[in-house]
Amino acid sequence: MQDQRAMLEDRRSEMQEKLRNLRAYAKALRQKADEHDVEEQHFAHDLMRVENDAQYYEAEIGRLTEALGGAESGGALAHQRGAGAVSAVAACVAFAAGVVLGWALLPPRGGR
């Protein structure tokens, strides 16, 4: 049982590290884009992928924490779930904005 627990803890640590790296990447991407006056439309797809991947890692961290019997404090777990909801909403808004922007940038067609 201890080996399985250690494996789950290792996996959770790995997922937490990947999540931190994703967040750092998104922050660095936004900073560089701001420095060089790059419009968000040019990197919005990357940000959407980051958010989708972050949602996956957050869900996995939650699942692993539950499998470990809630080893983290309840507040930390509640914060992770709240962050997941915020990420989901942000991803939906980003997707909708991308669709609208993509639609606006399409060349005119006769039937539209």
N, C-alpha and C positions, 0 to 999 in steps of 0.2 A: 504494500500500500504506500509506503514511504517513497518508493521509486516512482510510482505513478504521480504522487503529489509533486515530487521534484520535477518531473517531466512537465506537468501542467504549469508549475511556477516558471520554469524556463521558457516555456512557450508564451506565457503571458508577458514575461519580461521582453521577449523578442518582439511581440506585437506592440508593446508600449514604446519600445525604441523605434520601431518603424513609424508609429504614429507621430512621435516627436520629430523624426526626420522629415515626414511629410509636411508637418506644420512649419518647420524651419524652411523647407523648400518654397512653400507658398509665400511665406513672409519675404524671403530673399527675392523671389520673382516679382512681387509687388514693389519692393524697394527699388530694384533695378529698373523696372518699367517706369516708375515715378522719376527716377534720376534721368532717364533718357526720353521722357515725355512720350512713352509708347501707349497708345490707346488700348484699353482693356480688351477690345475685340480681338486683338492679335494674340492674346494669351488666355482668353476666357476658356477655351477648350482644355488647356492644361489645368486651370483652376478647378474646372468641373471634375476632371479625372482625380485630382487631389482630394476633393471633397468626397467623391464616391469611394475612393480607396480608404479615406479616413473613416467613413461610416462603417466600412467592413471591419477595419481594425478595432474600432470602438465596440462593435457588436461582439467580435471575438474576445476582446478583453473582458467584456461583461459576462459572456458565456463561460470563459475560463475562471473568472472570479466566483461565479455561482458554483461551478464544479469543484472549486476549492473550498466550498462552504462559506463563501463571503469573507474571505481572508482580509480583504480591505475593509476599512470602516464603511458603515452605511452611507455616511455623507459623501465619501469619495465615489461610491458606486452611484448614488443619486446624481452627483455632478456629472459623471460620465454619461448617464442616460439623458440628462438634460442637454449636454453638449451634442449628443447624437441627434436629438430632436432639432436643435438649432442647425446642425449640419444638414439635416434632411430638408429643412425649409430653405436654407441658403442654396442647396443644390437645385431645388425645384425652381426657385426664383432665377438662378443663373441659367438653367435650362430654358425657361420661358423667354428670358431676355435674349438668349442665343437664337432661339427660333424666330423671334420677332426681328432681330437684327439680320439674321440670314435671309428671311423673307424679304426684308426691305432692300437688301443688297443684290437680290436676284435680278437679272435683266428682265425688262418688261416682256410679257407674252401677250398674245392676242386675247386669250380667254380669261385673263385676270382682271 
